[in-house]
């Protein structure tokens, strides 16, 4: 028997000594795992409410992994807060990646089977699946960064996304960069004398305030939610962000239970997505307008 055959034989023998779970035991095991995951989500949400460092960590993950829901972001924070690019096995395989031996991966929720609730309505059961961070993968074809670099063009795209008129005032270089949404007048006033990155930070926050004020009203501390949305965007754009968000929580946030915290984080995520999607749409239209007609026809 060759060494390889011996290893296979030994492993097969060891596996045979472990009795397989029957259907009921398997279901019970999976349910325990789900409940542990729900417990972790609640715990991390409560930690966000009590600790600015944890809140920063969670929003950092949201900026790096925008495809995940708030619940999954909290779940990721409880397992691998350093994660930067999480994908499932099939996606990494498409990218030419191979999961490193022994990589445990990160558990996240994904839609499973449909079931009937006690009141007769239908619900979706969320099961757990494994995703793997790029640090756990050998990648042959690295993913190219698609984020538009910050420039006057991206600032213009941000202006185009603001859901209200924008009034630009040049107050001079001696005045601090500022942007302020005026809810009574439904207008965003901007001092356009500053650097692009400073304006992006200020305008993203006030754009979020404008969304909250005009048709996107949400429960919770509005200014805190707007700052959180702006923080997520600034991290994505590699712009220095405000620290005040993590040092002085509003009382309404400090008094929330885990579900309230999760809802507030979801509102931050929603606003950051709405603003980024509007900018991406504007920039895509601009790029399409520059493509010659003969190339579009190909």
C-alpha positions as CSV (number, residue, x, y, z in Angstrom):
1,X,0.0,0.0,0.0
2,X,1.4,3.4,-1.0
3,X,1.7,6.3,1.5
4,X,-1.2,8.1,-0.2
5,X,-3.4,5.0,-0.1
6,X,-2.6,4.6,3.5
7,X,-3.6,8.1,4.4
8,X,-6.9,7.7,2.5
9,X,-7.5,4.4,4.2
10,X,-6.9,5.8,7.7
11,X,-9.1,8.8,7.0
12,X,-11.9,6.6,5.7
13,X,-11.6,4.3,8.7
14,X,-11.8,7.3,11.1
15,X,-14.8,8.7,9.3
16,X,-16.5,5.3,9.5
17,X,-16.2,5.4,13.3
18,X,-18.3,8.6,13.5
19,X,-22.0,7.6,13.2
20,X,-23.8,9.7,10.7
21,X,-26.5,12.1,12.0
22,X,-30.1,11.1,11.1
23,X,-32.4,13.6,9.6
24,X,-33.8,14.8,13.0
25,X,-30.3,15.2,14.5
26,X,-29.1,17.1,11.5
27,X,-32.0,19.5,11.6
28,X,-31.4,20.0,15.4
29,X,-27.7,20.7,14.8
30,X,-28.5,23.2,12.0
31,X,-31.1,25.0,14.2
32,X,-28.6,25.3,17.1
33,X,-26.1,26.9,14.7
34,X,-28.8,29.3,13.5
35,X,-29.7,30.3,17.0
36,X,-26.1,30.9,17.9
37,X,-25.7,33.1,14.9
38,X,-28.8,35.1,15.9
39,X,-27.4,35.4,19.4
40,X,-24.1,36.7,17.9
41,X,-25.9,39.3,15.8
42,X,-27.8,40.6,18.9
43,X,-24.6,40.7,21.0
44,X,-22.6,42.6,18.4
45,X,-25.5,45.1,17.9
46,X,-25.5,45.8,21.7
47,X,-21.7,46.2,21.6
48,X,-22.1,48.8,18.9
49,X,-24.5,50.8,21.1
50,X,-22.1,50.7,24.1
51,X,-18.7,51.0,22.3
52,X,-17.6,53.4,19.7
53,X,-14.7,51.2,18.6
54,X,-17.1,48.3,17.8
55,X,-19.4,50.7,15.9
56,X,-16.5,51.9,13.8
57,X,-15.4,48.3,13.1
58,X,-18.9,47.4,11.9
59,X,-19.2,50.4,9.6
60,X,-15.8,49.7,8.2
61,X,-16.9,46.2,7.3
62,X,-20.0,47.6,5.7
63,X,-17.9,50.0,3.6
64,X,-15.7,47.1,2.4
65,X,-18.5,44.5,1.9
66,X,-21.5,46.5,0.7
67,X,-23.3,43.4,-0.7
68,X,-24.1,42.1,2.7
69,X,-27.1,42.9,4.8
70,X,-26.8,44.6,8.2
71,X,-27.5,41.3,10.0
72,X,-24.7,39.6,8.1
73,X,-22.3,42.5,8.7
74,X,-22.9,42.1,12.4
75,X,-22.3,38.4,12.0
76,X,-19.1,39.0,10.1
77,X,-17.9,41.5,12.8
78,X,-18.4,38.8,15.4
79,X,-16.2,36.3,13.5
80,X,-13.7,38.1,11.3
81,X,-13.7,41.9,11.7
82,X,-10.6,42.2,9.5
83,X,-12.4,40.8,6.4
84,X,-12.1,42.8,3.3
85,X,-13.5,40.7,0.4
86,X,-15.9,37.8,1.3
87,X,-17.2,35.5,-1.4
88,X,-18.5,31.9,-1.5
89,X,-16.7,29.0,-2.8
90,X,-18.2,29.2,-6.3
91,X,-17.4,32.9,-6.7
92,X,-13.8,32.4,-5.7
93,X,-13.6,29.5,-8.2
94,X,-14.9,31.8,-10.9
95,X,-12.1,34.2,-10.1
96,X,-9.5,31.5,-10.3
97,X,-9.1,31.3,-6.5
98,X,-8.5,28.3,-4.3
99,X,-9.5,28.1,-0.6
100,X,-6.5,27.6,1.6
101,X,-6.4,24.2,3.4
102,X,-7.9,24.5,6.9
103,X,-9.7,27.8,6.2
104,X,-12.7,27.9,8.5
105,X,-14.6,30.6,6.6
106,X,-17.3,32.9,7.9
107,X,-20.9,31.9,8.4
108,X,-23.5,34.3,6.9
109,X,-27.3,34.0,6.5
110,X,-28.8,33.3,3.1
111,X,-32.4,32.7,2.0
112,X,-33.4,29.1,2.3
113,X,-36.8,27.4,2.0
114,X,-40.2,29.0,2.2
115,X,-42.4,27.9,5.1
116,X,-45.9,28.6,6.4
117,X,-46.2,30.7,9.6
118,X,-48.8,30.1,12.3
119,X,-51.1,32.8,10.9
120,X,-51.0,31.1,7.4
121,X,-48.7,33.6,5.7
122,X,-45.5,32.6,4.0
123,X,-42.0,33.2,5.3
124,X,-38.5,32.7,4.2
125,X,-36.2,30.6,6.4
126,X,-32.7,31.9,6.5
127,X,-30.0,29.2,6.7
128,X,-26.2,29.6,7.2
129,X,-23.6,29.3,4.5
130,X,-19.8,29.7,4.4
131,X,-18.0,32.6,2.7
132,X,-14.3,33.1,2.7
133,X,-12.1,36.2,2.9
134,X,-9.5,36.9,0.3
135,X,-6.9,36.4,3.0
136,X,-8.0,32.7,3.1
137,X,-7.7,32.3,-0.7
138,X,-4.9,31.9,-3.2
139,X,-6.1,34.1,-6.1
140,X,-4.6,33.6,-9.6
141,X,-6.7,36.5,-11.1
142,X,-6.8,39.4,-8.6
143,X,-9.9,41.5,-8.7
144,X,-9.4,44.9,-10.3
145,X,-10.6,47.8,-8.1
146,X,-13.6,49.4,-9.8
147,X,-14.1,52.4,-7.5
148,X,-14.1,55.7,-9.3
149,X,-11.2,57.9,-7.9
150,X,-12.3,61.0,-6.1
151,X,-12.2,64.0,-8.4
152,X,-14.3,67.0,-9.6
153,X,-16.2,64.4,-11.7
154,X,-17.2,62.4,-8.7
155,X,-18.1,65.5,-6.8
156,X,-20.4,66.5,-9.7
157,X,-21.9,63.1,-9.6
158,X,-22.6,63.6,-5.8
159,X,-24.2,67.0,-6.5
160,X,-26.4,65.3,-9.1
161,X,-27.6,62.7,-6.6
162,X,-28.7,65.2,-3.9
163,X,-32.5,65.2,-3.9
164,X,-32.9,68.9,-3.7
165,X,-31.5,72.1,-5.3
166,X,-27.9,72.9,-4.6
167,X,-26.8,76.5,-4.0
168,X,-23.1,77.0,-4.3
169,X,-21.4,80.0,-2.6
170,X,-17.7,80.9,-2.7
171,X,-17.1,82.3,0.8
172,X,-13.3,82.5,0.3
173,X,-10.4,80.4,1.3
174,X,-10.3,81.8,4.8
175,X,-13.7,80.2,5.5
176,X,-14.0,76.6,6.6
177,X,-15.4,74.1,4.1
178,X,-19.1,73.7,4.8
179,X,-22.3,72.2,3.5
180,X,-25.6,72.5,5.2
181,X,-29.0,71.2,4.2
182,X,-31.8,73.7,5.1
183,X,-35.0,71.7,5.6
184,X,-37.2,74.8,5.7
185,X,-36.0,75.9,2.3
186,X,-35.3,72.4,1.0
187,X,-32.0,73.4,-0.4
188,X,-28.3,72.4,0.1
189,X,-26.0,75.3,0.6
190,X,-22.3,74.7,-0.1
191,X,-19.1,76.7,0.3
192,X,-17.2,75.7,-2.8
193,X,-13.8,77.1,-1.8
194,X,-12.5,73.9,-0.3
195,X,-10.7,70.7,-1.4
196,X,-12.7,68.1,-3.3
197,X,-12.3,65.4,-0.6
198,X,-13.5,67.8,2.1
199,X,-16.5,68.7,0.0
200,X,-17.3,65.1,-0.7
201,X,-17.3,64.4,3.1
202,X,-19.5,67.4,3.9
203,X,-21.9,67.0,1.0
204,X,-22.4,63.2,1.5
205,X,-23.5,63.9,5.1
206,X,-25.9,66.6,4.1
207,X,-27.2,64.7,1.1
208,X,-28.2,61.9,3.6
209,X,-30.0,64.5,5.7
210,X,-31.8,65.7,2.6
211,X,-32.9,62.1,1.8
212,X,-34.1,61.7,5.4
213,X,-36.1,65.0,5.1
214,X,-37.6,64.4,1.7
215,X,-39.5,61.2,1.4
216,X,-37.0,58.9,3.0
217,X,-38.0,59.7,6.6
218,X,-36.9,57.0,9.1
219,X,-37.2,56.4,12.8
220,X,-34.1,57.2,14.8
221,X,-31.6,60.1,15.3
222,X,-31.5,61.7,11.9
223,X,-28.1,63.5,12.2
224,X,-26.5,60.4,13.7
225,X,-27.8,58.2,10.8
226,X,-26.7,60.7,8.2
227,X,-23.2,60.8,9.7
228,X,-23.1,57.0,9.7
229,X,-24.1,56.9,6.0
230,X,-21.4,59.5,5.2
231,X,-18.8,57.6,7.1
232,X,-19.5,54.4,5.1
233,X,-19.2,56.4,1.8
234,X,-16.0,58.2,2.9
235,X,-14.3,54.9,3.9
236,X,-15.2,53.6,0.4
237,X,-13.8,56.7,-1.2
238,X,-10.7,56.7,0.9
239,X,-11.5,60.1,2.4
240,X,-10.6,61.0,6.0
241,X,-13.9,60.8,8.0
242,X,-15.3,62.4,11.0
243,X,-14.5,60.9,14.4
244,X,-17.3,62.6,16.3
245,X,-19.7,59.8,15.3
246,X,-18.0,57.4,17.7
247,X,-17.5,59.6,20.7
248,X,-20.9,61.1,21.5
249,X,-23.8,58.8,20.8
250,X,-27.3,60.5,20.9
251,X,-29.4,59.3,23.9
252,X,-32.0,57.8,21.5
253,X,-29.3,55.5,20.2
254,X,-27.9,54.6,23.6
255,X,-31.3,53.7,24.8
256,X,-32.0,51.3,22.0
257,X,-32.2,47.5,22.3
258,X,-30.4,45.2,19.8
259,X,-33.2,45.3,17.2
260,X,-33.3,49.1,17.3
261,X,-29.5,49.3,16.8
262,X,-29.7,46.9,13.9
263,X,-32.5,49.0,12.4
264,X,-30.4,52.2,12.7
265,X,-27.4,50.5,11.1
266,X,-29.7,49.3,8.3
267,X,-30.8,52.9,7.7
268,X,-27.2,54.1,7.5
269,X,-26.5,51.3,5.0
270,X,-29.7,52.1,2.9
271,X,-28.7,55.8,2.6
272,X,-25.1,55.1,1.7
273,X,-26.4,52.6,-1.0
274,X,-28.9,55.2,-2.3
275,X,-26.2,57.9,-2.7
276,X,-23.6,55.6,-4.2
277,X,-26.1,54.1,-6.6
278,X,-27.2,57.6,-7.8
279,X,-23.5,58.5,-8.3
280,X,-22.8,55.3,-10.2
281,X,-25.8,55.8,-12.5
282,X,-24.7,59.4,-13.3
283,X,-21.1,58.4,-14.0
284,X,-22.2,55.5,-16.2
285,X,-24.4,57.9,-18.3
286,X,-21.4,60.3,-18.6
287,X,-19.2,57.4,-19.8
288,X,-21.8,56.2,-22.3
289,X,-22.1,59.7,-23.7
290,X,-18.4,59.7,-24.5
291,X,-18.6,56.4,-26.5
292,X,-18.8,57.0,-30.3
293,X,-22.0,55.9,-31.9
294,X,-20.2,53.3,-34.0
295,X,-18.7,51.6,-30.9
296,X,-22.2,51.5,-29.3
297,X,-23.5,49.6,-32.3
298,X,-20.9,46.9,-32.1
